[in-house]
Amino acid sequence: MSYKVKTDEVGSAVSGILLQYTADVQYDIIKLTDETADKLKEQIKKGSPVDWRKVKRRGKYKRSWRVKTTRDDLYAYERTVHAGGKEYRLTHLLEFGHKTSRGNRTKAEPHIAPAAERIINEYVKGISEIVRGSSRYGGGRRNYKK
């Protein structure tokens, strides 16, 4: 893409191009963050333990996973994946195991950390692809559903 500008307008032309590039990158990173948070939620759900011996529970913990936007302003966009309702109390106990009332220890069932590790690696790769360049400037922009 080429522009014809006078020498005294070079600063404002470069500033405008950088603003467009920044807006493109910011939009793509927000879309990537939304997709990644949803994917993380699904992977945690898939790996969540279900205790079929307790009739009352039957997958309540597994179904409790939620994604919410915790920060959305000019400087940051943040999504949080969490267990909703009363089920948030179980996350640490299931992930790391705990001592029972009889003095025994339960087996740890890690399901959050492995999913988060996989997703973080994908997220970092996605951001590096986005930052390398947007489509307006000949870069390798990701294709998103619109």
Residue, then its C-alpha position, 0 to 999 in steps of 0.5 A: m500500500s502506498y501513500k503520497v504525502k508531503t514532507d510536513e505531513v509524514g508524521s501525521a500519516v505515520s501516526g494514522i497508519l499506526l492507529q489503524y494497525t493498532a486497532d486491527v491488532q486489538y480487535d483480533i486479540i479480543k476475538l482470540t481471547d474470547e475464542t480461547a476462553d470458550k475453548l478452555k472452558e470446554q476442555i476443563k468441562k471435558g476433563s472434570p471428574v464426575d462422581w456417579r456414586k453420589v446420586k445428588r451430585r451427578g455432574k453438577y461440578k462439571r456443568s458449573w464452569r462459566v466464562k465471564t468478562t472481568r475487565d474490558d476497558l481501553y487498556a485491558y481485556e480480560r476473560t475469566v474461566h471459573a466454576g459457578g455457584k457453590e461448586y467453586r469450593l471443589t476446584h482446589l480439593l479436586e485438583f490437588g486432593h485433600k484429607t478426609s474426615r477419617g484421616n485418609r487422603t483422596k486422590a488428586e484429579p488434575h483437570i484445570a492445570p493441564a487444560a490451561e497449559r495447552i490453551i496458554n501455548e495456543y494463545v501465545k502462538g495466536i497472539s504472535e501470529i496476530v502481531r506479525g501483521s494485519s491483513r491491511y499491511g500484508g501480514g498473516r492475519r487469522n481468519y475469524k467467523k464474522 
